[in-house]
């Protein structure tokens, strides 16, 4: 149990996928203008990363490694993630239209989120992770992504009421705040 807690704390705070590994920067900057959209994207990312981690780990272990096809890993993982997102979108549309409406544009956007592919590759290439450890890591990484995104969106909403110099409005101040947030998360480095 302690091992899973360590994986969780490490993935969420110490090695945050956005702020330490710099994966998923595009949705981090693009979807962080409103907290409500950030929360929707966070929920969708958690769901897709966990599902993609499980499927890609199984594919990697029982197909790619077994038949010595590791060189196809990235291409196969991209195709699997795209197919999973499409499948989830179709199922949600039929089974739960309100949830489908709530996620809206976020599901197709996840297909191009490099954090999803990055987590799948990190889990597949980590020889210490079995399926359960990999799934915990995937879930924890997605929670870390969501935490960083929601904090960042809250700060960006507050910046709307601040007197910011004209030259820094928009992307420049967002990048400065993202850098400061990354420095703040570095403070957790001693935890794991």
N, C-alpha and C positions, 0 to 999 in steps of 0.2 A: 504494500500500500504506500509506503514511504517513497518508493521509486516513482509511482504515478504522480504523487504530489510534487516531487522534484521536477518531473517532466512538465507538469502544469505550470508551476511557478517560473521555470526557466523559459518556456515558450511564450507565456503571457507577458512577463515583465523584463526578464534579462535579455533574451534573444528575440525580441519582438520582430515579427516578420517585416513590418513596415519601417520601424524606426532603427533597427539594428542591421537587418539584412537587405533593406531597401527593395523589397519585392511588393508589388501592389501599389506603387506610388501613384499611378494614373487614377484609379478610383479613389484613392486617399485624397488627392487634391480635387478631383472632379466632382465627387459626390458629397463633399464635406461642407457645402454652403448652408445646409439646413440640417438640424439634428434629426428631424423626422425621416428624411431620406437616408441619413447616415445609419439610423437604427434599422430601417428596412434592408439596406444593403448588408449590414452586419449580420442580420438573421439569415439572409439568403446565402451569404458566404459561409457561415457556420454549417448550414445544411449541406451545401455542395462540397465543401472541403472534406467533411467527414465521410460523405458518400464516395467521393473520388479517391480518398485515401484508402478506403477499404477495397474498392474495386481494383485500383492500380496496384496495390500491394499483392493482392491475389494473382492478378495477371502477371506481374513481374516474377513472383516466386514460382508459379506453377506453369507458366508458358515461356516467358522470355529467358529466364535463367535455365530452365530445364532443357530447352531446345537451342541454347546458346545464341539467342537473338537479342542480347542486351543492346547492341548497336541501334536497334529500333525503338529503344525505350522512350525517347522524347516524342517521336512521331505517334507512337501507339498511345502514350498518355494524353497527348493533345486530342486525338480522335476520341478517346474514351471520355474525356472531360466534356467535349462538345456534345457527344451522344448522350451523356448523363444529363446535361443541362436541358437538352431537347426533350428527353424522356420525362424528366421531372416536370417540365413546363406542360407537356401534354397531359400527364397524369393529374397534375394540380388543376388544370383547366376543367377536366371532367369530374374529378372527385370533390374538389373544394374551390368553387369559383370565388368565394370571398378572399381566401388566402392567395389565390392566383392574382386577383385584382390588387391585393395589398402589396405583393411583391412586384407587380407591374414590370417595368423595364429592367429591374435589377437582375432577374434571371438571365436574360440574354447577355447582359454586361459581364456577368461572371465568367462567361466563356473566354473572354479576352483578359481576365485578371491573371497576371503572371504569378500571383501568390498561390493560386490553386495548383498550377503546374509545379511551382517551386516546392511546395509542401509534398506533393506526390513524389517528386524526385528525391527530396531529402529523406523521406521515409523509406523509399525503395533502396536507396544507397546506404542506409544505416544498418549495418549487419547486426547491431545489438537490439534492434527493434523487431519484435514479433508483430502479429496482427493487432493484439490488444495495445501494446505500447505505441505502435504506429497510429492507431486510432485515437488514443489519448493525446498524442503529440499533434495530430491533425486538428482535433477539437480545440486543444489549448491554443494552437497557433491561430485558429479562426477567432477564438475569443480575444486573443491579443490584438488581432487586426481590428476587431469590432471596438475594443476598448480605446485603442489609439484613434480610430475614426470618430467615435462619439465625442471623446475629449476635444479633438481637433475641431470638430464641427461646432461644439459649444463655444470654443474660443473665437472661431470665425464669426459666429452670430453676435457675440459681444463686440467684435471689432466694427460691426456696422454702426454702432452707437459711439464709436471713438473718433476723435479728431486725428486722422492719419494724414501725413503729407501726401499730396497728390501723386508724387513719383512712386510712392510705396503702395498705393491702393491696388487691390486685386492680387495677382499672382506673387508679386514681390513680398508683400507682407505675409502671405500664406506660406511661402517658402522659409521666411525668417522664423515664423512661429513653429513650423515643422522642425526646423533645426533646433530651436530651443526645447521643443518637446522631446526630441531625440536625446538631447543632453540630459534632460530630466530623467528619462528612462535609463540612462547610463548609471544613474545613482543606485539602481537595483543590482548592479553587476556583482556585488559581494554576496547576494542571496543564494546563488546556485553554485 
